[in-house]
Amino acid sequence: MDNEVSFETSGKRESRYKAMREADLKALAISAIREHRRLLAADEAVYETWTLATANASTSRDVLKSLQDEYLDRQKKSEAQQEELSEIVDALGYVPDVPSENNE
């Protein structure tokens, strides 16, 4: 998804995704939604680890700082991925049904 680009026309951002066929766009949206779900689950695990470490008085400041930095870095990456997903869904015009990967 990183190789997709957007371009500006008369101050308005136009998505390259608009030129894609609906079937391809739907497949891309489903893939992006699944990736978003994976990122959220991983982010939640890091957050829980950070929270538990914070509650433990014996956890060193270095460990806490490292966990905090990892969580904040993950949040930035998730935000960028969410923006990409939003652009894909906007181009598609709807949010496709995406069963969990366990249900397939």
Sequence and secondary structure as in RCSB ss.txt:
>XXXX:A:sequence
MDNEVSFETSGKRESRYKAMREADLKALAISAIREHRRLLAADEAVYETWTLATANASTSRDVLKSLQDEYLDRQ
KKSEAQQEELSEIVDALGYVPDVPSENNE
>XXXX:A:secstr
 TT  EEEETTEEEEGGGGS HHHHHHHHHHHHHHHHHHHHHHHHHHHHHHHHHH TTS HHHHHHHHHHHHHHH
HHHHHHHHHHHHHHHHHTS      GGG 
